[in-house]
Amino acid sequence: MGRLPLRCSSCRSVSSLHLRRLVLVACWCVVAASLLQAAMAQQVRVGVILNLTSPVGQRRKVGIEMAMEDYYTANPSSRTRVVPRFRDSGGEVVGAASAAVDLIKNEQVQAIIGPPTSAEAAFVANLGNSTHVPILSSTATSPELFPAQTPFFVRTAANDSFQAAPVAAVLAAFRWHAAVVVYDDSPYGHGILPALADALQGIGARIMERTAVPVDADDGHIDAVLHRFMAMPTRVFVVHMNLLLAARLFLRARKAGMMSKDYAWIATDGVGSAVEALGADNIDAMEGLVSLRPYVQVTEQVRNFSARFRARLRRESPSADIYAHDPTISMLWSYDTAWAVAAAAEAAGVSSPAFQSPQKSTVTDLDRLGVSATGTALLKAVHETTFHGLAGNFKLVDGQLQPPAYEIVNVIGKGARTVGFWTPEAGISQALDPNAAKGLKPTTVWPGDATSPPKGWVVSPNGKKLRVAVPVKGGFKQFVDVGNESATGHEANVTGYCIEVFDAVMRKMPYPVGYEEIESRADIIVGDVTITASRMAKVDFSMPFTDSGWSMVVAVRPETSTSMWIFLQPLTTSLWLASLAFFCFTGFVVWAIEHRINPEFRGTPWQQFGLIFYFSFSTLVFAHKEKLESNLSRFVVIIWVFVVLILTSSYTASLTSMLTVQKLQPTVTDVRELQRSGYNIGYQEGTFIEASLQKLGFDKVRMKSYSTADEYADALSRGPANGGVAAVFDEIPYLKLFLSQYCDGYAMVGPVYKTDGFGFVFPLGSPLTPDVSRAVLTLAEGEEMTQIEKKWFGEPGACPIQDGGAAAVGSSNLSFRSFGGLFLITGVVSGLMLLIYLATFVYHERGKVRVVEEEEGSGSSSVRRLRAWLRHFDQKDLKCPTFKTWNEESVRDGSQTRRWIDDTVRNGRGDADSAAPAVGEEEAIGMSPLSISAASEMINAGSSPASELGTSFEQRMQEAPHCGDDTYCGDA
């Protein structure tokens, strides 16, 4: 029993030994299987061109090796295996070209990663294009290298032109309207300029200067560039350089005092992506810098790679520095590029390398390299490769990556901190959140430890006052008047409307501006300077502070009309014709409604035709005596009388004005009249009006220049016949001033030709222009501008000619347009009443018309129907109370019958042959044909006409339906 534990311990020891042996054998089996798989996999040779003499090149080499290892660890069953072939370019274009030729000729690589710079990549890209070897670069970001021009070049990074929009957004956020661009003199530096210029132009900003700094420039060259910048008013600088040159630039800028308040420096991702790789002194020199870098989300995968990368870098290069932001975004892109090549080679199933010899009679050394048989398939697979890499989603669009966002960092302390983000959709925001606040974080620090953003420019770079030049003129001194000297005797005494406006604008500026008026070359021009397109090509203008346009002023002469037809002048021809038409139309409507029910609207055709005109025209003096029976016609007349009242009142007022008010008639009213007549014309000396008149077609020989308002008045008063002019052309402000001084005898007529008025003049790109323009608008919206105008030009409208007082220029007749509403109302009312009457008449009389239509003779049915309706309409409506009352009274006293008998006897118509009077006579006495026939028979029989007619009429009225209030009787 005592030996049992010993045996058991021995057994456990043997078992543990056997287990370790089994594990070791299993590991060897896995390794052997992997080696066998690797040996069986098809090797794909890929060249890698780096600057291995630089720390950055060594880091990228480590990253690419780790990417290959990680890919095949994640995909152990791959049928292909990328074998990198590294070559050192030495940072030289020739070295990169030599390395590329060696890789293609001797190694027969099927793809190349690199080279690191845009200058090196330019030749290699063309070489790959001719040999069909895909060239993938994650660091050649210049837009001058475009995949569309070299299809076998693939940019696995963001194009530098993508940074132009976020740079412009930063300037727009702080209302910086001008900037200086400084860049390194290389393809990398030049490439961004077109896109940056377009982006700044899109926000209304301007590049004041573009300065290229050689990559190998010494400190003296950099200092000269910076001192030139200091002499400029612009204080916003955009830097697009490689990291090492930018570090030297900021060291010299700090020494020159340009990393202080009032300065703003913005750098592209060449600085922001690797600023932590610089030393402490370099970072300190950049304090306050705002820079960009592509945004990369720090995932767990990125943290894991960073830790492994640093550990491996320490093992392979113990002397290498480890940075806080290591690896950088460009190293992550290099990692994703190597992964993409491995994935594309697997997807394309690339076979062993094979280069086809060119079939040419003349072959160069480059042609002897041949053409890759697998390059096209591998390139297609690279374009189609997508995955989520360390730097984000790897997806090529037009042969290059599209960054989703840019991170905006602020260099402060020992490195850079994030102060905002930029996306194409949201612009600048403080976080990648749709609801995040816009703009940069308020914790942004600017040069000189300033917490508020600089205004981006200075009024005077050398600290002196701005020199304000004023134009000197012989006339119109109300605008600008330059005296000999001021009260102190040391400087010119400058006064005038323009000067006072400028002083008021300067008081509205958001910051103090020191200035002095001089008469020589200066920084600003203040005076009566007109804004024109040709001038804007040379200088900048503020917003205009006066009225715009130019026109002409002419002499006027009193005019009293002696025409015998002056009574026709108050109304235009169109209004006379319209009034006549509506008089006739209204009379016709009233007659149509009253004809069947009112005896005063009956009679012979000529009597009824005359009644239509008489009734309507008698309303002019409200002398119409006809009694209206229908409410429809009464309503028509009520509206028409109102229209007539307005017309007569307006006519009376206009005619009275023409007969009593003196009119001033311009001697000339049209520019074409001046051109046809060949009269002399005038203009202000030294203005653009001379050239504008020549463009209108005026002969220069007939144009005279004048300088003062007195000369204007003298030339116009003498006229073209006495050595003067027929008209003077000038800008509106000058003409208003002239008319305020010469109220009598002159007037401004003709068209107004557009200009932009007076403005203050600045040098092209002056940062003062937008601020002064805003101040001008602020001044114009207040009362101060009005007070200044009153002070120099007097009260507006003080001149009777301009105020429309007792004297008037010309006289405008009353037109149809002025009374169109009235005519529309009466026309609609009259037409509607007529339609109502006709509709009622047709509805109630349709049965009787059918009987009349059957009695008609031959003819078409339409003609018979029309004749029947007209005959029935022409008959009296005996059912109406009007005719009922009239007939009863006639029968009662027998007067009408007796009158008719007497007339008949007198006219010799008592015989039987003339028993039936004419139709017109029937209607004239208001009797029907039946009554007339019966009367004739009674006369021949010797019976009493009155009794017989009375009996006949009573019988008819008893037989006819009773016409009550609710029975149709016309429309009464």
PyMOL commands that set and color helices and strands:
alter all, ss='L'
color gray80, all
select helices_A, chain A and resi 4-40+55-74+93-107+118-131+160-173+187-190+193-202+219-230+243-255+269-272+275-277+280-285+300-316+329-348+367-369+375-384+497-508+533-536+566-568+573-594+599-601+605-618+631-660+671-677+689-696+700-702+709-718+720-722+732-741+768-780+784-793+800-803+816-855+861-874+881-893+895-906+912-914+919-925+929-941+945-959
alter helices_A, ss='H'
color red, helices_A
select strands_A, chain A and resi 42-50+80-88+111-113+135-137+153-158+178-184+206-213+236-240+264-267+290-294+355-356+371-372+387-389+392-394+396-397+400-401+406-412+415-423+427-429+466-469+481-482+494-495+515-518+524-525+539-541+550-559+663-666+681-684+703-706+727-731+746-753+761-763+808-809
alter strands_A, ss='S'
color yellow, strands_A
deselect
rebuild
show_as cartoon
